[in-house]
Amino acid sequence: MKVLVTVKRVIDYNVKVRVKSDNSDVDLANVKMALNPFCEIAVEEAVRLKEAGTASEVIVVSIGPKACQEQIRTALALGADRGIQIDVDEAPESLSVAKLLAKVIDEEKPELIIMGKQAIDTDNNQTGQMLAALLDMPQGTFASEVKIEDGKANVTREVDGGLQTVALNLPAIVTTDLRLNEPRYASLPNIMKAKRKPLDVKTPADLGVELKAHTKLLKVTPPAERQAGIKVSSVDELVEKLKNEAKVI
């Protein structure tokens, strides 16, 4: 079984995000970039399927400028077999990403596509769903457990009321949640091996996709600074402030 995993280059989650002085966008100058944490979970799940003998090949796909090859190599060091970069200068919208991935999937014919449920930079949580709609494939979102049995992917997913298990006929699309697994660290020998693994570069024109912008970024502002709290000396004082100042009771 061939498994395709999508990965995205994002600001490292340990870094405090800064906004440009003109509020035009997030400041990426001299900022540490990393593999999106949800994508890292997706790579780990695919590698585990390969180690279990369920998957025969793991392909990693990333969309972005040449710099995103660093994250592809990271995924290759974690155990993926080969990578594909779709070369674009600016980050495309979710729908354009889904269209590009759909073309790659048409070419590669994977039985399972694993994606992070969202990227921590845009937090859109919609590319996986759009891709499933474009390809008319079953989907299991927010997966906390994935089992491949008898040509089906049994996906346990988190919903408001608890857990729901869905059986998806393959090929299918799965998006990962935090509780699916704990990603491993890449060892130095695997990092060296990853440099020799194949990595193909394609363009949107190669895939026959024209990128169109349907939205426009108007302004980026940092979140409002939180005000310091106060201490109260009694329950009566707390109730009085909640009633007369906060006006929540």
HELIX and SHEET records of a PDB file:
HELIX    1   1 PRO A   37  GLU A   51  1                                  15    
HELIX    2   2 LYS A   66  CYS A   68  5                                   3    
HELIX    3   3 GLN A   69  ALA A   77  1                                   9    
HELIX    4   4 SER A   94  GLU A  108  1                                  15    
HELIX    5   5 THR A  127  LEU A  135  1                                   9    
HELIX    6   6 LEU A  178  LEU A  180  5                                   3    
HELIX    7   7 LEU A  188  ALA A  194  1                                   7    
HELIX    8   8 PRO A  204  LEU A  207  1                                   4    
HELIX    9   9 VAL A  235  ASN A  244  1                                  10    
SHEET    1   A 9 GLY A 162  ASN A 169  0                                        
SHEET    2   A 9 LYS A 152  VAL A 159 -1                                        
SHEET    3   A 9 GLN A 139  GLU A 149 -1                                        
SHEET    4   A 9 ALA A 172  THR A 176  1                                        
SHEET    5   A 9 LEU A 112  GLY A 116  1                                        
SHEET    6   A 9 LYS A   2  VAL A   7  1                                        
SHEET    7   A 9 GLU A  57  GLY A  64  1                                        
SHEET    8   A 9 ARG A  82  ASP A  87  1                                        
SHEET    9   A 9 LEU A 199  LYS A 202  1                                        
SHEET    1   B 2 ARG A   9  ILE A  11  0                                        
SHEET    2   B 2 MET A  33  LEU A  35 -1                                        
END                                                                             
